[in-house]
Amino acid sequence: MSLSRLWAFLAVGLPVLGALVANLQTVDLAYHLRAGGIVLDTLAIPRSDTFTFTAAGSAWQDQQWGAEAILAAVYRLGGWTGLVILRAALVGALFGLVFDLCGRGHTTRTAALLTLAAFGLAIVTLALRPQLFGMVLFAATLWLVVRRREHPRTLWLVVPIAAVWANMHGSFFLAPLLLGLAALEDLAEHRPADARGTLAAGVAATAATILNPFGPAVWQYAVGISTNAVITTRITEWQPTTVRSPEGFAFFASAGLIAVLLVALARRGRAVPPTILLWLVPFAGLAAWAVRGLAWWPIVAAATIARATAGPSSATTTPARERSDTATMRRLNVAVVMILIVAGLALLPIWRSQDPGLRAPTGVVGTAPPGITAALRGLVRPGDRLFNPQPWGSWFEFALPETPVFIDSRIELFPAAVWDDYDAITDGRADWQARLEHWDVTVIVAVDKLGALPLTRRLGADPDWRQAYADEDGRIFVRVDRPG
């Protein structure tokens, strides 16, 4: 195990280890698991909502059905441990591609450091959800685009990738975008023949995106999600990236450092291709436009900076010191690798005790209240309707599939009137009771461990409701005259 190989291992192994450590956030994952289960059981894609009572029967374009089916299949085969391993595998594939992109003309250590820097920037985007599948497909597409001149025929692999991507996540439009940028780069570098081939692949990839159950409507879905006023005003990750958040600060700092680096290279007489900006500017714009856009920036930034600073070699270079690594150093490198492998195996959820409330290994499931979940299983009855905090909606509809919820993470599914009712009830406005009666709500979960919020105070003083449970996460109230 030479030092060079150790760096290569760390470039991928550390992100994988991080994926094994972090818990699985259920804000989106839980409803994807339930929807994927429907796909597996019925061999059909859900076309209308059956999870909530506020949007029941409404048309639902479940564009991410492919990723959902994979998630549900892995969950059925391996439970929560299987999902943790799946995320680790996706993260490993993602940063393995990034490492290879960064290795052209650089030492293995430099490629590894660029890869780990990309991992640090991308941490907030690596939750297990369809977007992670999209990130792997994005990196694979970029990998093929970067190598298009060495292997022009392999560029056409982007076509089936685009077809698969359009059934996985709404970011599929990035496949034609990457090919379009590549064609512009070919033209800027006076390679018209290459540009024609790249553009032809781009047209074919665009056509391939309609190979899905919804046809061209997936483009309307992608545009609608990103421009929906309800989503952009309510969901933080769809709002502009701000320097006041940790992930926003990291993005703007990285963009600033890259700008300084490019200026320094130019001042030193280094030939920096002007087409470098062709790749950096669009994805910096996406990252600044919305927090969701941060997913693509680390991949493009690492690959582009690696290209701008690369040496003459076209492959990963091996440092001369590798030939002189001592036997002791090599044994130490092996020890480091073995320690990380053992740590990864030890972190697998299979060794952990079970949380009885969540029915999952302890510390694996995030954004899910264990005590409240366990209490609801004993409280809810057939016909109950659950008013819930939005972040917990997906979890409740997964853990309590027979009980419809008020709202979940499919923000675009609910009309403005439903969100207005949600706000009025949550804020405990004067007409909160009438709105609850309108929706025939029988059970309420409130995120208020101190009992100080308006809704909790009003429920506590209302004889029509009784508190059935309370813990450090929140409280459950049950309507006294509910049926049964």
N, C-alpha and C positions, 0 to 999 in steps of 0.2 A: 504494500500500500504506500505508494509514493506520495509526496506532499501535493503534487498536482492532482492525483486521483482523490485525495482527501478533500481538496477544494471542490472538485466536481461533485463529490458525495454531499458535501455541506450545502451546495447550491440548491439541491433538490431535497435533501434529507431534512434540513431545518424547516422549510415550509410544510413538509409532510408532518413533522413532529408538531408544529403549531396547529395544524388541522386536527390532530388527534387530541390536543389539549383543550381547544375551545369547545364550548357546548353548542348544541344545535338550537338555534332560535326558531321558535314555532310560529312567529308572526305570519309568515308566508308558508313555511314548510308543511304545517299541519293540514291546511286545506288542500295543498297539492297532493299529500298522501291520500286524503279521502277521495279526491277527484280521480287520482290514479287508480285507486281501488275500484272505482266504478268502471273505469275503462277496462280493467282486467276482468271484472266479473261479467260485464255486459258485452264486451268487445265492441263498444260504441262510445262515442265522445259525448259528454254531457252538453246539451244544447240549451238548457234552461236551468234556472236556479232552484235547488231543492234544499239548500242549507239554511236559509233564513226565512223569516215570515214577512219581512218588509219588502223583499224583492222576489218572493216565491213566484215561479212561473215566468219571470222575466228572461228574455233572451240572453244567453251567456256564450260568448265566443271564446271557448277554451283553447286558445291558440297554443298553449304550452302543454298540450296533452301528452306529447311524446316524452318529455322530461318527467311528467307526472307518472306515467306508466312505469318508467324505469325506477323512479323513487319508490313507488308502491311495491314493485316486484322485489326490490332489494330489501325493503322493510319486511315483507312477508317471508323472505328466505332467511334473513339474518337479524331481524329486529333492529333496535337502535344501534347495536354494535355494527351491523351491516351498513347502516347509513353513515356512521362515523368513518368506516373503512372506505366507503364510496367517496366521501368528501376528500379524504386523504389521497385517494387515487387520482381524483380530478385535479387537486392542487398539485400533486406530483407531476402529472402530465403537463399542466399549465406551465410550471416553472422549469420543467425539463426542456420544453420548447423555447422558453425565454433564454435559458442558459445556452442553448445551441445557437440562438440568434445573436447572442452577445459574444460568442466565442470566435467569430471570424476575425482573424488578424490580431487576436489578443492572447495573453497568457491565460491559463485556466483560472488563476487567482483573480485576475481582472474581470473575467467573465462571471465568476462566482460572485464577486462583490457587486457587480451591476445587477445580477439576478436577485441577490438578497436585498438590495436597495429597492428594486421593483416590488419585491414581496412586502417590504415595510410600508410602501405606499398603498399597496393593494389590500392590506389586511381587512379593512372595513368592508370590502366588497366580496369577501370569500365565504359568505354564508351559504349553506346548502340549500339552493333553490335553483330554478331553471336558468337564472342568469349565470351561474357557475358553469353550466354546460356551454352556454354561449361564449363565455370567456375562453374556454378550451378551444372551441371551434374558431374563435377570432384569432387566437395565437397560431393555430394550425394554418389558417388562411394567410396570415402574415408571413409565416415560415415559407409557404409555397411562393408567395409574391416576391420575397427577398431573393429566392433562388431561381426565379423565372428565367434568367439569362443563361444560367448553367444547365438548367433542366427545363426547357420550355414546355415540353409535353406534360410534365407533372402539374403545370399551372391549371390544367383542365380538371384536376381533382377538386378544385374549388367549386365546380358545378354540383357534384353530389353533396359536398359539404353544405352548400347553400340550401339544397333541398332538405337535408336533415335539419339544418338550423331553423328553417321556417316552421318546423313542427316542434321546436324546442323552446324558443324564446323570441320575443319581439325585437331583439337586436339583430336579427338576420339581415337587415338592410346594410349592415356594415360589410358584408361580403362583397356586394357590388361596389360599395364605396371604396374599399381597399383596391379593387381592380381598377376603378376609375382613377384613383390617385396614381397608381402604377403606370397607367397609360399616359397620364400627363407628364410623369417623370420621363418616360421613354421619349415623348415628343420634345421635352425641354433639353434632353441630352442628344437630340438629333438622331434618333433611332426609329424612324417611321415604320419600318417593318415590324419591329418589336411592339410598337404601339398598336398596330393593327391586330396583332395576335392577342395582346393583352385586352384590348377593347372587345374583341370577339368573345373571349372567355368571360368578360364582364357582362356582356349581353346575354350569353348563355346562362350565367349564374343568376342574373335577374329573372330570366324566364323560369329557372328551376325553382325559384321561391314560391311559385304558385302551385307547386306539386304538394298540396296539402288539402285537408278536407274542406277548407274555406275558400280555396282558390285565391284570386286577387284581393279578396277582402282582408287578407292578413296585412296588407299594406295600409288599409284604412284603420285597422286595429293598432298598428305600430304608431301611426301618426296621431290617432285619437288619444292613445294613452299619454303621449308626451305633451299634448296640447290641452288636455282636459282640465278646465279651470278648477274643478273640485279637487282633483289630484294635486295640482301644482300649488294650491293654497293650503291643503291639509297635511300633505305628506312631506316631511322634511327632506327626504332624499330626492324628491322631485323639485325642490326649490334650488335657487342659485347657490353655488358653493361660496362660503364665506370664510375669510381668514380667521374668524373668531372660533371656529370649530377646529379640533385637532387634525381631522383629515383635510380640512380646507387649508389650514396653515401649512401642512406637509406638502400639499399640491402646489400652492403658490411659491413656497420656498424651493421646491424642486424645479419649477419653471424658471424661477429667477436664477438659480445656479446653472441651469442649462444655458440660459441666455449669456451669462457671464463667461461660461466655458467656451461657447462658440465665438464670442468676441475676442477672447484671449487667444484662441487658436488662429483666428484671422489675423490678429496683430503680430503673431509670431511667424506669419508667412505660410501657415498650414492651409492647404487647399481644401476648404470646406465647401462641398457642393451646395449651391443655393437651393437645390431641391430638398435639402434637409428640412427646410421650413414647410415644404409642401406636406410633410408628414406630421410635424410637430404642431403647427397652427390649428388644423381642424380638430385634433383630439384634445388640445389644450382648450379650445373653444367648447367642446362637449363637456369637459370636466368643469369648466367655469359655469356653464349654463345650468347644470344640475348635479347634485351629489351622485346621482346614478351614473353620470358620465365619467366618474373617477375610475370606473372599472377598466377602461380601455387605455387610459393615459399611461400607467406604469409600464405596460407591455410595449407600447409604441415608443415611449421615451427611452427605455433601456435599449431596445433594438436600434433606434436611430442614433443615439449617442455612441453606441458601440461601433456603428458604421462610420460615424464622423471621426472617431479617434483611432480607427483600426490601422494596423501596420500593413505592410505589403502582402503578408501571407493571407491566403483565402481560407485557411482552416485554423482551428484552435492551436496556438503555439505552445510548445512545451518548454518551460524554463530550463536553462542549462544546469541549474543546481539539482534538478531531479536525478541526474546521472550520478551525483555525488552524495545523495541522501544516505546517511549511515543506517546500518541495520537497526540500531536503537531507535532512530527516528521513525523508520518504517514500522517497527513494532508499536511505537507510541501511536502512530496514525491508525493502525489496526485497532488498538485499544479504544481510541476515540470513536471510531465507527461502531464497534461492538457496544459501547456504552449507549450511544444514541439508538441503536437498534433495540437493545434491551429496554430502554426507557420507552420507546414507542410501543413495544409489546405490553409493557406494564400499564400503559395508559389506556389500553383498550377497555371499553366499558364492560366486557364480559367478566372482568374480575371484581366489579363493584357490586355492592349490595343494591337491592331493589328499593326504589321509593314507592311505597304502597299507594300514595295518592296519585302519582303520575303513571305508575305501572311501567317505570323505566329505570335504568340504572341511575344511581345518585349522581347528580352533577352533570348529566348529559343533556337534559332537556331544559332549554331556557325560555323565558317569557311564558311561563305556565305556572299557576299557583297550585301547589300540591294539596294543601289543606282544603282549599275551596273546591278543588276538583273532586276530592274524595267526599266532601260533604254534599256536593250537588248530586253525586251518584245515589245517595240515600234520600235526597229530598225531592228530586224532580219526578213527575208522574206523566203518564201519557196525556197529551193535550196541553202540557205546560209550554209557555213561551218565555224565553230568557232574554232579559235586557242585560247587555254585557258591555264592558269597556272594549273599545275597538281593538286594541292590541291583543286581547285575549280571545277574540271571536273565532279565529281559525282553530285555536286549541280546543275550545269548547265544542265546536262542531265536529272535531275529530274524536275527542274523548267521550262526548255524549251525542252520538249520531242520531238518536231518536228525538232529541230536543232541538227545535229550531231556535236560532239566535237572532238578535236584532240586527247586528252589523258584523262584517268581517273585513279582511284585508283586500277584497276585490273592490276597491274604492269606486271604480268606474261603473259598477253595477247598480249603485243606489242613486236615485234622483235627489235633487237638491232638497226637496221637501222632507225626505227621510233624514238627511243630515241636519236639517233645521230642528226636527223633532229630537234627534239624538242630543244636540247641543242644549235644547231647552230642558230636557229631562236631566241630563248630566249636571247642568248648572242650577237645577232646582228652581226654575222660573215659576212665575205665578200660575201658569197653566200646565204645570208638569203632570198633575193628576189626569187632566183631560186627555193629554197626549198618550199617557200610559193606557188609559181606558180605550182610546181609539185603536190601539194595537193589541188590546186584550192581553197585556203583559201580566204574568202571574208570578214570576221569580225575577229578582233583581240582584246583580252582583255589582258592588260598588268598591272602587279602589280607594279606600279611606280608612286606614288602620287607626287613626286618631279620632274618627267620628266628627270631624270638624267641618266637612264640606257641606254646602247647602242641601244637596240631595239627601245625604245621610241624616242630617238634622230633621229635615221634613219627614222622611220615612219614619224616624224614631218617634215623632210626635203624632203620626197619623194612625188612628186605630184600625184602619183597613190593612195595615202592614205590620208584620212582626219580624224581629231579627231572629234568624234561625242559626246563624253561625258568624263567628268573627275570629280573625287571627292577624298575624303581622302583615298579610298581603291585602286584606280587605274584609268586606262583610257581605253576607247573603240575607236578603229580605224576601219573605214569602207572603203573598196576598192571603189574607185570612179566609176569604170566601171563595178561594179557587175551587173548581170542580173536583170532587173526589175526596 
